[in-house]
Amino acid sequence: MPHTHDSPALSATDQHNPDPEAGQSQDHALDADGLDRRNFLSCMAWVGTGLLWTMSGGVPSSSRLGAQTPKKGELFFMQISDSHIGFDKAANTDVTATLRSAIEKINALPTQPAFLLHTGDITQLSKPSEFDTADQVLRESRTQKTFFVPGEHDVSVDGGSSYLERYGKGTQRGRVGGGWYSFDHSGVHFIGLVNVLNLKAGGLGSLGAEQLEWIQRDVKHLSSSTPIVVFAHVPLWSVYPEWGWGTDDGARALSYLKRFGSVTVLNGHIHQTMQKVEGNIAFHTALSTAFPQPRPGTAPSPGPMTVPAGQLRDVLGVREVHYIPSNRHLAVVDHTLSGNSPEAAFAAGEAAARAHASSSAPVAVGGSAAATASSAQGDVNIDNFAFSPKTVKVSAGSSVTWRNRDDVPHKIQSADNRFKASPLLDTKGVYSVDFKQSGEYAYFCSLHPVMQGKIVVTR
């Protein structure tokens, strides 16, 4: 729900009584020019400075931040994402400063947005001090109202209890988590979802049956002409499943929104702008305020990416969103903190990541770097979002030790709860487990469930 800084919460009219006049949009399959939007944009990456995706005639037009002066009756809000307060590695040694730069950029606008949406990973390690710092910076915003959803880094230590204590007032509390909610503003229905809890081995983001049923109930009473904005951390569409960039049950959630003429889905998590249009639904992922990640398939793995000196602010940014009654799609404008195109910095960072991975590649065991390793004492390194080796054989009574060499935290979780989960392992973190009984023990990273491994214990 909204996190306000010395300001009143949304009025009852804003929260539960959308203006039927302001919420009108054209509810038909084709735009006025007869062009079907399905698959018109497919995984389009950022290619300029502040692209304005109006979808009017299918032609995007560019704009500088603040150049789109809100008109009478127009809703204007900002999205920020992936602040990762507490991160201090090479990709960005001062994430608090870059979050503050994002807030200053918004504060400099001649017209302030109605509110901010923060789409998760507020913190790096879910520490109270990290949440405190984020709150302090956000209080510097002239926009005194912020809505949140959690990222996996915000719920990694205590299953989201600290997050919900701070930001969960008025949200839904489910049997296996919680924190989802909806509100109405200026004729638009907003739905904040949580897809970073109760992740399963090999899976992507997950909403769960309870939240899915709530979504269906939440929109049941709405007119099909009501514009919908959905915001969550992990993308609801399959951006790149190989890296865990998608939501297992996202399609089911979106099926409840097919009858609406205008649906906009805003996400974070992948630290870059990508857009996709499927019929009436427009998907947008956002830049981070902390560090970039490689574009899909351009580097060996996801994770914090270091770009050339002086180019960090080319790949960090904020997003402005405008809703004008009678327009079918919301206008989405992405902006870097520097005002420069991120293309060159992304390409340089990805090339450096590939070169580093090539120079530090492990020597293949049995013909493959991911082959089984056997020893009395098992050692598993966590590198490039992978367990190496993926399968370890040890004799009963031996221990297995995991060492995190990545720049982000990981958490070792038994797939079937046969051994105790690790604490959150930050960079250089170490965790050991004694295996006394023979058998096979599957495990995964509960923050990044596409990461899987197996311990084989022999007599």
ROTI-233467 format. One record per residue (C-alpha): residue in three letters; x, y, z negated. Coordinates in steps of 0.5 Angstrom, whole numbers, padded with zeros to 4 digits, always signed. Last residue first. Layout:
# ROTI-233467
alaXYZ ...
//
This chain:
# ROTI-233467
arg+0056-0091-0003 thr+0055-0086+0002 val+0052-0079+0002 val+0050-0075+0008 ile+0049-0068+0007 lys+0045-0064+0013 gly+0045-0057+0016 gln+0040-0052+0018 met+0040-0045+0020 val+0034-0043+0024 pro+0031-0042+0017 his+0035-0035+0016 leu+0033-0033+0009 ser+0032-0040+0006 cys+0038-0042+0009 phe+0037-0050+0011 tyr+0038-0057+0008 ala+0037-0064+0009 tyr+0040-0069+0004 glu+0041-0076+0007 gly+0042-0082+0002 ser+0047-0084-0004 gln+0046-0081-0011 lys+0051-0077-0014 phe+0051-0071-0010 asp+0055-0065-0014 val+0053-0058-0011 ser+0057-0053-0010 tyr+0056-0045-0008 val+0061-0040-0006 gly+0060-0032-0004 lys+0065-0029+0000 thr+0060-0025+0003 asp+0053-0025-0001 leu+0051-0032-0003 leu+0044-0031-0006 pro+0043-0036-0012 ser+0043-0043-0009 ala+0038-0048-0009 lys+0038-0054-0014 phe+0038-0061-0010 arg+0032-0066-0008 asn+0027-0060-0006 asp+0025-0063+0000 ala+0029-0058+0005 ser+0034-0056+0000 gln+0035-0049+0000 ile+0042-0045+0001 lys+0041-0038+0001 his+0045-0033+0005 pro+0047-0026+0005 val+0050-0022+0010 asp+0057-0020+0013 asp+0058-0028+0014 arg+0064-0032+0011 asn+0059-0035+0006 arg+0063-0041+0003 trp+0059-0048+0001 thr+0062-0053-0003 val+0060-0060-0003 ser+0061-0065-0009 ser+0063-0072-0009 gly+0060-0078-0014 ala+0057-0082-0008 ser+0062-0081-0002 val+0062-0075+0003 lys+0059-0074+0010 val+0058-0067+0012 thr+0053-0065+0018 lys+0053-0058+0021 pro+0061-0057+0020 ser+0060-0051+0020 phe+0054-0048+0018 ala+0051-0043+0022 phe+0049-0035+0022 asn+0056-0033+0025 asp+0060-0037+0020 ile+0058-0041+0014 asn+0063-0045+0012 val+0062-0052+0009 asp+0067-0056+0005 gly+0066-0063+0003 gln+0070-0067-0002 ala+0071-0074-0001 ser+0072-0073+0006 ser+0068-0074+0013 ala+0066-0068+0018 thr+0060-0069+0023 ala+0061-0065+0029 ala+0059-0058+0030 ala+0065-0056+0033 ser+0065-0061+0038 gly+0069-0067+0041 gly+0071-0071+0035 val+0072-0065+0031 ala+0073-0058+0035 val+0078-0053+0033 pro+0074-0047+0030 ala+0073-0041+0034 ser+0077-0035+0031 ser+0079-0032+0038 ser+0073-0033+0042 ala+0068-0031+0036 his+0072-0024+0036 ala+0072-0023+0043 arg+0064-0025+0044 ala+0063-0020+0038 ala+0068-0014+0041 ala+0064-0015+0048 glu+0057-0014+0044 gly+0060-0008+0040 ala+0062-0005+0047 ala+0055-0006+0050 phe+0051-0004+0044 ala+0055+0003+0044 ala+0054+0004+0052 glu+0047+0003+0052 pro+0045+0007+0045 ser+0043+0013+0049 asn+0045+0019+0045 gly+0040+0023+0041 ser+0045+0022+0035 leu+0040+0019+0030 thr+0037+0015+0036 his+0030+0016+0038 asp+0024+0012+0040 val+0018+0015+0042 val+0011+0011+0042 ala+0005+0013+0045 leu-0001+0009+0043 his-0005+0005+0048 arg-0012+0006+0051 asn-0012+0014+0050 ser-0019+0016+0048 pro-0017+0019+0042 ile-0010+0021+0042 tyr-0005+0017+0037 his+0002+0019+0037 val+0008+0014+0034 glu+0015+0017+0033 arg+0021+0012+0032 val+0027+0013+0028 gly+0034+0011+0029 leu+0041+0007+0029 val+0045+0005+0035 asp+0048+0012+0038 arg+0049+0014+0030 leu+0055+0008+0030 gln+0058+0011+0036 gly+0064+0015+0033 ala+0068+0009+0032 pro+0067+0003+0037 val+0061-0001+0035 thr+0061-0006+0029 met+0055-0011+0029 pro+0051-0014+0023 gly+0048-0021+0025 pro+0046-0025+0030 ser+0050-0030+0033 pro+0055-0032+0039 ala+0054-0025+0043 thr+0049-0023+0049 gly+0044-0028+0048 pro+0039-0023+0045 arg+0042-0016+0044 pro+0047-0016+0039 gln+0045-0013+0032 pro+0045-0006+0030 phe+0047-0003+0023 ala+0043+0001+0017 thr+0038+0006+0020 ser+0035+0000+0024 leu+0032+0001+0031 ala+0025-0002+0032 thr+0021-0007+0035 his+0015-0005+0039 phe+0009-0010+0042 ala+0003-0007+0046 ile-0003-0012+0046 asn-0009-0011+0050 gly-0006-0015+0056 glu+0001-0017+0053 val+0005-0012+0053 lys+0013-0012+0051 gln+0018-0007+0048 met+0025-0008+0045 thr+0028-0003+0041 gln+0034-0006+0037 his+0035-0008+0029 ile+0032-0015+0030 his+0028-0014+0023 gly+0023-0009+0025 asn+0016-0009+0027 leu+0010-0005+0030 val+0004-0008+0034 thr+0000-0004+0037 val-0007-0006+0039 ser-0012-0002+0043 gly-0019-0005+0047 phe-0020-0010+0041 arg-0023-0017+0043 lys-0016-0020+0043 leu-0015-0018+0035 tyr-0017-0025+0032 ser-0012-0028+0037 leu-0006-0024+0034 ala-0006-0028+0028 arg-0006-0034+0031 ala+0000-0032+0036 gly+0004-0030+0030 asp+0004-0037+0027 asp+0011-0039+0028 thr+0013-0031+0028 gly+0019-0029+0032 trp+0027-0028+0032 gly+0030-0034+0029 trp+0036-0033+0033 glu+0034-0039+0038 pro+0027-0036+0037 tyr+0029-0030+0041 val+0023-0025+0042 ser+0018-0030+0040 trp+0012-0025+0039 leu+0010-0023+0032 pro+0016-0019+0030 val+0019-0020+0023 his+0018-0014+0019 ala+0010-0013+0019 phe+0006-0007+0022 val-0001-0008+0026 val-0004-0002+0029 ile-0011-0003+0031 pro-0015+0002+0035 thr-0023+0001+0034 ser-0027+0000+0040 ser-0028-0007+0039 ser-0032-0005+0033 leu-0030-0007+0026 his-0033-0012+0021 lys-0029-0018+0023 val-0023-0014+0022 asp-0021-0016+0015 arg-0024-0023+0015 gln-0020-0025+0020 ile-0014-0022+0017 trp-0015-0025+0011 glu-0016-0032+0014 leu-0009-0031+0017 gln-0006-0029+0010 glu-0009-0035+0007 ala-0006-0040+0012 gly+0001-0038+0012 leu+0004-0031+0015 ser+0011-0034+0017 gly+0017-0032+0020 leu+0021-0037+0024 gly+0022-0044+0023 gly+0028-0049+0023 ala+0027-0051+0015 lys+0021-0047+0012 leu+0020-0040+0010 asn+0015-0039+0004 leu+0016-0031+0005 val+0018-0027+0010 asn+0012-0026+0014 val+0008-0020+0010 leu+0003-0016+0014 gly+0001-0009+0014 ile-0006-0008+0018 phe-0008-0001+0020 his-0014+0001+0023 val-0014+0008+0027 gly-0020+0013+0026 ser-0016+0018+0023 his-0013+0013+0018 asp-0016+0007+0016 phe-0012+0002+0011 ser-0010-0005+0011 tyr-0006-0010+0006 trp-0001-0016+0005 gly+0003-0016-0001 gly+0002-0023-0003 gly+0006-0029-0005 val+0004-0037-0005 arg-0003-0036-0008 gly-0004-0029-0005 arg-0004-0022-0008 gln-0007-0018-0003 thr-0005-0010-0004 gly-0007-0005-0008 lys-0001-0004-0012 gly+0005-0008-0008 tyr+0010-0003-0008 arg+0014-0003-0014 glu+0012-0009-0018 leu+0011-0012-0011 tyr+0018-0011-0009 ser+0021-0014-0016 ser+0016-0020-0015 gly+0018-0022-0008 gly+0020-0029-0009 asp+0025-0027-0014 val+0032-0026-0011 ser+0031-0026-0003 val+0024-0022-0003 asp+0027-0015-0001 his+0032-0018+0004 glu+0027-0022+0008 gly+0023-0016+0009 pro+0018-0013+0006 val+0012-0008+0008 phe+0012-0001+0006 phe+0007+0005+0007 thr+0010+0012+0005 lys+0007+0018+0003 gln+0010+0025+0002 thr+0012+0027+0008 arg+0017+0032+0007 ser+0022+0027+0005 glu+0027+0027+0000 arg+0023+0022-0004 leu+0025+0017+0001 val+0032+0018-0001 gln+0031+0017-0009 asp+0026+0011-0007 ala+0032+0008-0003 thr+0037+0009-0009 asp+0032+0006-0014 phe+0031+0000-0009 glu+0038-0001-0009 ser+0039-0001-0016 pro+0033-0006-0018 lys+0037-0011-0013 ser+0034-0014-0008 leu+0040-0016-0004 gln+0041-0012+0002 thr+0035-0007+0001 ile+0029-0004+0005 asp+0029-0010+0009 gly+0022-0008+0011 thr+0018-0004+0016 his+0018+0003+0013 leu+0012+0006+0016 leu+0012+0014+0014 phe+0006+0019+0013 ala+0002+0024+0017 pro+0008+0026+0021 gln+0011+0033+0019 thr+0010+0039+0025 pro+0016+0043+0026 leu+0021+0037+0026 ala+0027+0038+0021 asn+0024+0033+0016 ile+0024+0028+0021 lys+0032+0028+0022 glu+0033+0030+0015 ile+0030+0023+0013 ala+0034+0019+0019 ser+0040+0023+0016 arg+0039+0020+0009 leu+0038+0013+0012 thr+0045+0014+0015 ala+0048+0017+0008 thr+0045+0011+0004 val+0048+0006+0009 asp+0055+0008+0008 thr+0060+0003+0010 asn+0057+0001+0016 ala+0058-0005+0021 ala+0065-0006+0017 lys+0061-0008+0011 asp+0057-0004+0005 phe+0050-0006+0005 gly+0047-0004-0002 ile+0041+0000+0002 his+0039-0005+0008 ser+0035+0001+0011 asp+0032-0004+0016 ser+0026+0000+0019 ile+0023+0007+0020 gln+0017+0009+0023 met+0014+0016+0024 phe+0006+0018+0024 phe+0002+0023+0029 leu-0005+0022+0029 glu-0008+0027+0034 gly-0015+0031+0033 lys-0012+0037+0035 lys-0005+0036+0039 pro+0001+0034+0036 thr+0007+0037+0039 gln+0011+0032+0043 ala+0018+0035+0044 gly+0019+0033+0036 leu+0024+0028+0038 arg+0026+0029+0045 ser+0022+0026+0051 ser+0022+0021+0057 ser+0016+0019+0061 pro+0014+0011+0062 val+0010+0010+0068 gly+0005+0004+0067 gly-0001+0009+0070 ser-0002+0011+0063 met+0003+0006+0059 thr+0005+0012+0054 trp+0011+0009+0053 leu+0016+0015+0051 leu+0023+0014+0052 gly+0027+0017+0047 thr+0034+0017+0050 gly+0035+0012+0055 val+0035+0005+0057 trp+0032+0001+0051 ala+0030-0006+0052 met+0024-0009+0056 cys+0022-0016+0053 ser+0017-0016+0059 leu+0013-0010+0061 phe+0008-0011+0066 asn+0007-0018+0063 arg-0001-0016+0062 arg-0002-0009+0064 asp-0007-0010+0070 leu-0007-0004+0074 gly-0014-0002+0076 asp-0012+0006+0076 ala-0017+0007+0070 asp-0014+0001+0066 leu-0016-0006+0067 ala-0019-0011+0062 his-0024-0006+0058 asp-0025-0003+0052 gln-0023+0005+0053 ser-0022+0008+0046 gln-0026+0011+0041 gly-0023+0012+0034 ala-0024+0019+0033 glu-0031+0019+0034 pro-0032+0013+0029 asp-0028+0016+0024 pro-0026+0011+0020 asn-0029+0010+0013 his-0025+0005+0008 gln-0018+0008+0007 asp-0018+0015+0010 thr-0025+0017+0007 ala-0023+0014+0000 ser-0018+0019+0000 leu-0011+0017+0001 ala-0006+0017-0005 pro-0005+0024-0008 ser+0002+0027-0008 asp+0008+0026-0013 his+0012+0022-0008 thr+0007+0017-0005 his+0008+0009-0004 pro+0002+0007+0000 met+0000+0000+0000 
//
